[in-house]
């Protein structure tokens, strides 16, 4: 059995795959987040151990491929590797930072060089040389960066609404769809956890109404900003390497991304809405070739 894990700070998704049949061995599981930058070794062990399905099947697991937030340092992956090996004692364990989930799910088993972008709740951009990921800019998080992401577009829509820049018909639709009470919004932004995920929920409105000339302008501005600040970091690399995209925002704005790529001179490659699903095919092929 193969276990593939996509972990953030708040939640971790676990997918099991039978390498012979290609089917799931059990239903997708979800645990609390396993970010080693914010939890201890003991906490990581307890979080996994609380899931009865994982514990019931732990001795059947042959491979664990873990991709997680906070795994970009030297020591953090070692801690998680130790915890995972302690639980899944018969398995070969691999722990990598979450950027590699987007890379492997879009690049595929051939591991050809590419620029890989993430446009989901947040945004990021990496150059993969066929072996290692290389980034030129350190992300400072959603409040300063994340151009073109779900939380970026959510923030823009709220600003447009409150500054009264929205056309009347769009404003009415927006008001009907969401609770736009100012106290409610500020409570979600400044008192509740994960304000970036809260903002990203508004991006659905953008996707549903993207044929509007007004909405097209917001989309174009956001994507242009992402290209300028992120993709064009790798101006030399995009002359020969394709640009792949992972995440729901990219998936639903494929036409818009292809259009803007002509303006900036890069070649669009693959799209993957949910990286963890692309990882299933990648690791099935990888294991079968061993």
N, C-alpha and C positions, 0 to 999 in steps of 0.2 A: 504494500500500500504506500502511496505517496501522499504526503501532507504539504499543502501549499498555504502559507500564511501571509496575509497582507495586513500589517499592523500600524495603527496610528497611536496618538496619545489617549484617545477616548475609547476606541474599540479595535478589535482584531477579528478579521474574517478568516475562517479555516475551511479549506476545501480538500476533500479526500478523493483520491483517484486510484482505481485498480489499474495497474499498468498493462495488464493482459486484455481487459475488456474495454478500457478507456472510460468506464462508467464510475460514478461516485460510489464509494463504499458505505457512506452514510450521509445524511443531509448536512448541508452547510451549517457550520457552527459559528457562534459569535461569543467572544469573551471580552472582558475589559481590555483596554489598551496595554501594550507591553513595551512602552518606550523606556529603554534602560537609562535615559537621562533623568527620568523623574520617579522611577520606582526602584526598589531594592531587589536583590536576588531572591530574598524570602518572599516578597510580594509577588514577583513574577511566578515563582513556583506555586504559590497559593492560588493565583488567578487561573492558571492552567488546570490545577488539580481540582478546582471546583466544578469543572465541566465533566459530567459523568460519561458522556459519549466519548470524549477524547480519552479518558482514563480507561474505559472499557476496552478500547481498541488499541491502546498504546503499544502492546507487544507485537501487533501486526504491522506496525509502521516500519518501512524499510528506508524511506527518505523523508527528511523534513527540509523544505526550502522556505526559509523565513525572510521576509522583506519588511523592514520596519523603520519608522521614524526614530531618530536618535541613535541610529546604528552606523553613523558616518565616522565615528572615532575609532581608535585602536582597541580600547578596553571594553567598550560597551558590547560589541558583538561577542567578545569572549565570555562575558557574564551570561548572556542569553544562550550561547552555545552550551555552557555548562548546565544551565537549567533544563534545556531541551534534551540534552543527552541523559540527564538524570532520570527524566520521565520516559522518554522514548529510547530506551537503552539498546534496542536492536537496530536503530536507524543511523544512517549517515546524515549528519547535520550540516546545513549551510545557512549562514546568517549574513545578509547584505542590507545596505541602506535601501530605503524605499524607492530611490531613483532607479535602481536596477529593475524593479518590477515594471516600470514604464518602458525601460530600454528593451528588456527581453521580450515583452509582450508585443512590441511593435517591430523590432529588428528581426526577431526569429532566430532559428537555430544556426544560420550561416554566420551570424554575428558580423555583418558588414558595417563599415563605418557609417555613421549617421548623426545628425543633430536630432535630439529627442526632446519634444516639448510636452509639458503637462499643463493642461487647461481644464481644471475641474473646480473644486472649491477654492483652491489656490492655484498658483502658476509657477512654472520653473522651466529652465532650458539647460540642456547638457549636451556636450559633444562626446559621443562614444566612438573610440578609435578602433573598435573591434575587439578590444580587450578590457580597457578601463574607461570609466566616465571622467570627464574633465569639465569643471565649471570655472568660469572667470569672475563671477559675481557672487558674493555671499548674500543670501536672502536675509532681509531684516523683517520678514513677516508681512502679514496681510495689511497692516495699517499704513505701511510705507511703500511696499512693493506689490507683488501679485497682479501686475497689469494684465488685463484681458481675462481674468478669472471670474468665477461665479460671484465671489464676494466683491470684486471690483465693480462688476455690472450692477449688483444689488445696491452698492453704495451710490453709484451714479444715478440710478432710478430714484432712490430716496431723495437725493439732492435736487434732482430735476422737479420732483413732486413738491417739495417744501419751498423751493425757490420760485415755484409757479412758472417753470419753463415748459412744462408739458402741454401739448395741445389739449383742448378741452375734452375731446372724445377719449383720448388715451388716459387722461387723468381720471375720468369717470370709471373706466374699466379697471384701472389700477386700484382705485379707492374701493370698488366693489369686491375685488378679489382678496385684499389684505386688510388686516387691522392696522390702520395708520395713525392710531392715537399716539400722540407724541410721548406720553408717559410710558406706554406699552413698548414703543420702539427703544426708548432710552434704557428701560429696564433690561431689555434683551441685549443691548449693546454694551452696557456698562456694569451690570450686576450679575447677569447670568453667564455660565461658561460657554465657550465656543461662539463668540460673536461673529467670527468669520463664516461659520456654517449657517448662522441665522441670516446674514446678509446674502449668502449664496442662494437662499431659497427664492429670493426675488428674481433671480436670473431666469426662472421658468417663464415669467411674464415676457421677458425679452425674446425667448425662443418662440413662444406661442404667437407673438405679434411682429415677427421679424420682417414681414412684408410691408409694414408701415414705413414710409419714407423717414419719419422721425426716428423710429427705432433703428432703422438701417444706419442712420448717422451715428447713433450711440455705439452700435456694434463696430462700425468702421473705425471710429476713434479709439475704441478699446483695443482692437486687434492691431491697429497701426502702432499704438503705444507699445504693445507687447513685442512686435517685430523690431522696433527701434531699440528698445532697452534690452531685449533678451536674444532674439535670433541673430541680430546683426553684430552681437559680440563675436560671432563665429563667421564673420564676413568672408574670410579666406576659405573656410571649410565648406560653406554652402555652395561654393562654385563646383564642387565635385561630389558632395554627399547629399542625399535626400533629407528632407525634414519630416520626421514622423510626429504624430500627435496622439497623446493619451488623455482621457478624461471626458466627462459628459459635455462640457461646454464646447470643446473642439469637435466632438462627434456630431453635435447638432448644428454646428456652424461650419460644416465642411465646405459648402459652396462659397461661403463668404471668405474662408481661409484660402481656398484655391484662387479666388478672384484677387485677393490682396497680394498673393504670392507673385503674380505677374507684375505688380507695381514695384516690388522690391527684389525681384530676380532670384527667387529660390524655388527649388523643385519640391513639391509636396509628395510625401511618400504614403505611409499607412496611417490609418486611424484605428484606435482601440478605445471603445467607450469605458470598459472596466478592465484595467490591467490584469487583475487576478484571473479573469477568464482567459485572456491571451496566454497567461502563464501555464495553464493546463496543457495546451497543445505544445508549448515550448518544452516543458519538462517531460511530457510523455515521449516526445521524440528524443530528448536528451538521454533519458533512461534506457530507451530501447536500443540506442546506439552504443551503450556500454557493454 
